[in-house]
Amino acid sequence: MTDRTQLYIDGAWTEGTAQIENRNPSDTTDLIGMYAQADAGQLDTALAAARRAQPAWWAAGIQKRHDVLMAIGTELMARSDEIGRLLSREEGKPLAEGKGEVYRAGQFFTYFAAEALRQHGDLAESVRPGIEIDVRREAVGVVAIISPWNFPVATPAWKIAPALAFGNAVVWKPANVTPASAIALTEIIARQDIPKGLFNLVAGPGRDVGQRLVESAEVDAISFTGSVPVGRGIAAAAVQNMTKVQMEMGSKNPLIVMDDCDLDLAVAHAASSAFGGTGQKCTAASRLIVHSAVHDAFVEKLVAAARAMKVGHALEDGTQLGPVVSESQLNQNMEYIGVGKDEGAELLCGGDRLEMATDGYFMAPAVFAGTANDMRINREEMFAPITAVQRVDSYDEALARANDTQFGLTAGIMTTSLARASHFRAHMRAGCVMVNLPTAGTDYHVPFGGRGASSFGPREQGSYAAEFYTTVKTAYVAAGAPA
């Protein structure tokens, strides 16, 4: 794996104007490297290069775009073990999850390679005689992509792949917490036969580089994944230039456990949903809404499952929970443990920092019980291996609790009742609903997104991605007009 630490601007690897340190959260003595940071001038250079390159990429045609994306995806899948190890080393997710993420990123590129060949358009009859109408999709132009650290390869992949597939240029600002993964993906893209300046990697602090990027009149569309406060700031900045915006933000996903469920399956899915990826997923289930008839048995089994999970170094065999990503994230998690206690919730297990063989940001997965839906631990996204159990007496009460949130990304129910499952699918206000499945885990070929404060703008992934990465043109042609 490369030790490159530079930016990629206008077709060339470029030194930054500053550097940041990147350490392994499983072992803070492991310095992964010092990584470049851009300044405003370098960002402007990247934007100008993208603007110049985009028309040539659009003119290259759909076969060219297919071939490039297929090559990127194929290499990602072939190198998923290698790049996945790097990802887990710097982000902290267990090695199997890191490898799986990189492989999935490759699938995004191969899927959108096929989408590049799919023709999007319509022919229509005019209401006026002698006129033909066709409706086509064209590239939106220059796309700014701002991606998070929790899925440092997969999330940018599901944005970059459709952007390139539909003929756009890209300026990508990745999260500073995971710069090595960003460079690994960029190296693969940079080796392709694409116009100089079409793809740019510009790392830097959000308050400077990120803010200038979203305020730029040279950007035609912004795709962002991150927090609600940052998303609101991006939307406010983008509207000044009428820039198209797509945002995936916070969540507070519920998993309803009904009295007729398979209890062992419910516990397994709840633990996976709450603690997978150390709880650092926008699809994590941090609210468990459990019917009183099975509440005590469910809680007992969940606590046993949480205590049995192996917390350890991300690269060690058998690790189920790696460290949280950083010291600041760990400190925030500890604050939420204190908040839950102060609010009167009962901490049944976990919530403490763990001392391991290596110096890292490890914590035991935590389960709160006796919680109410108005508690902060049930209202705010914690992004932690912490989940809160609420007791309810009926399905109607459970559904009302589940919908009582500003968010609406994913939601699940555990039940053997077809009637309840069907009602839940129809009445749960969330973008993705799961029946007898974890709340985390989605496919790459169908739309992803939520409601309320979770999402803004067109959906991501699948054929629905065309809504954001293209613009529609309607052409009227008089009969007998020159071809």
Helices and strands as residue ranges (DSSP letters): E 7-9, E 12-14, E 18-24, E 27-37, H 40-60, H 62-78, H 80-91, H 95-117, E 121-125, E 131-139, E 142-146, H 154-165, E 169-173, H 179-190, E 199-201, I 206-210, H 211-215, E 221-225, H 228-238, G 239-241, E 244-248, E 253-257, H 263-275, G 276-279, E 285-291, H 292-308, H 327-342, E 346-349, E 366-369, H 376-379, E 386-392, H 395-403, E 410-414, H 418-427, E 432-435, G 452-454, E 455-456, G 462-465, H 466-469, E 470-478
